[in-house]
Amino acid sequence: MTETVLSIRNISKSFGGIHAVRDVSFDVYKGEVLGLIGPNGSGKSTLFNCVLGQLKPDAGGVTVTGQDVAGKRACELSKLGVGRTFQQLSVFPEMSVLDNLILAGQEHRGSMFSRLFGPSDAGLTEEADRMISFFRLGHLRDELAGSLSYGQQKLVDAAMAFMANPALVLLDEPAGGVNLTMLGHLKERLKTYNREHETTFVVIEHNMEFVMSLCTRIVVLAEGAIIAEGTPEEIRANQTVIDAYLGS
Ligand SMILES: Nc1ncnc2c1ncn2[C@@H]1O[C@H](COP(=O)(O)OP(=O)(O)OP(=O)(O)O)[C@@H](O)[C@H]1O
């Protein structure tokens, strides 16, 4: 039986008179790479923020592996096995690549206790090195993150979301501002990680080539509501989707 990792049920969210998300429901299954796309202002970030507890929905609920995540803080979500990347880079430029990953691992474990009383790296150096090697960042391990190219920093950002082996990773525009060569590398690594670990991804992305070649299923939002759902091939051919983008 297919295991549901993320379940979004009847989520609505308004800002004053703007209905940013209208009664949105869908499930994401173990090992899926789900793309969440839609024209500017269609409600993607608002929905993401409702899932991640940064916004309180007006109605509806969200569960991750069956557990209600409403009102959970970021560190609690991490402990439930949810990782995320941000639209804007979240690396600390004055810290090395290695230390950024160790810090991300500490946050995922919510382990302030181990930061205070455990070994200085909370035992995370080995895991960080594995991640550095997986994303082929070994030559940059001890460099300050701020000295890396933008694309390299996006890779570090992605690697940070995978520390502590999350069951679900939400990626917010991972391809944004990344050059073509680096984009191919990022996509290949994400696909490999997904295949090897059966980690579930939800990806918000404007780069259609990237999202269509990475994702196994796509949900399309327009004006806060789902207008289509299907395989990349079905979505490419869907006239309602084409019209929504042309009209935006
Ligand atoms: N904090 C807020 N206050 C008021 N309106 C908001 C707020 N956040 C989002 N909105 C409005 O809600 C609607 C949905 O915005 P949202 O950012 O979720 O869309 P999006 O699909 O993520 O857009 P983009 O692709 O441009 O990032 C828009 O009309 C936006 O202006």
PDBQT file of the ligand as one rigid body, heavy atoms in Angstrom, charges set to zero:
ROOT
HETATM    1  N1  LIG A 301       1.620  38.512   4.150  1.00  0.00    +0.000 N 
HETATM    2  C1  LIG A 301       0.773  38.841   3.185  1.00  0.00    +0.000 A 
HETATM    3  N2  LIG A 301      -0.060  39.884   3.297  1.00  0.00    +0.000 NA
HETATM    4  C2  LIG A 301      -0.945  40.209   2.328  1.00  0.00    +0.000 A 
HETATM    5  N3  LIG A 301      -1.070  39.528   1.166  1.00  0.00    +0.000 NA
HETATM    6  C3  LIG A 301      -0.262  38.488   0.978  1.00  0.00    +0.000 A 
HETATM    7  C4  LIG A 301       0.703  38.088   1.969  1.00  0.00    +0.000 A 
HETATM    8  N4  LIG A 301       1.360  36.981   1.489  1.00  0.00    +0.000 NA
HETATM    9  C5  LIG A 301       0.840  36.727   0.271  1.00  0.00    +0.000 A 
HETATM   10  N5  LIG A 301      -0.121  37.618  -0.040  1.00  0.00    +0.000 N 
HETATM   11  C6  LIG A 301      -0.948  37.636  -1.253  1.00  0.00    +0.000 C 
HETATM   12  O1  LIG A 301      -1.476  36.324  -1.407  1.00  0.00    +0.000 OA
HETATM   13  C7  LIG A 301      -1.470  35.931  -2.782  1.00  0.00    +0.000 C 
HETATM   14  C8  LIG A 301      -0.663  34.649  -2.930  1.00  0.00    +0.000 C 
HETATM   15  O2  LIG A 301       0.719  34.974  -2.707  1.00  0.00    +0.000 OA
HETATM   16  P1  LIG A 301       1.852  33.870  -2.654  1.00  0.00    +0.000 P 
HETATM   17  O3  LIG A 301       3.131  34.569  -2.318  1.00  0.00    +0.000 OA
HETATM   18  O4  LIG A 301       1.427  32.755  -1.807  1.00  0.00    +0.000 OA
HETATM   19  O5  LIG A 301       1.903  33.383  -4.183  1.00  0.00    +0.000 OA
HETATM   20  P2  LIG A 301       3.042  32.567  -4.948  1.00  0.00    +0.000 P 
HETATM   21  O6  LIG A 301       2.336  31.640  -5.865  1.00  0.00    +0.000 OA
HETATM   22  O7  LIG A 301       3.981  31.985  -3.985  1.00  0.00    +0.000 OA
HETATM   23  O8  LIG A 301       3.744  33.740  -5.769  1.00  0.00    +0.000 OA
HETATM   24  P3  LIG A 301       5.243  33.813  -6.371  1.00  0.00    +0.000 P 
HETATM   25  O9  LIG A 301       5.325  32.737  -7.400  1.00  0.00    +0.000 OA
HETATM   26  O10 LIG A 301       5.273  35.167  -6.989  1.00  0.00    +0.000 OA
HETATM   27  O11 LIG A 301       6.200  33.641  -5.230  1.00  0.00    +0.000 OA
HETATM   28  C9  LIG A 301      -0.915  37.121  -3.555  1.00  0.00    +0.000 C 
HETATM   29  O12 LIG A 301      -2.000  37.887  -4.018  1.00  0.00    +0.000 OA
HETATM   30  C10 LIG A 301      -0.121  37.875  -2.517  1.00  0.00    +0.000 C 
HETATM   31  O13 LIG A 301      -0.050  39.247  -2.841  1.00  0.00    +0.000 OA
ENDROOT
TORSDOF 0
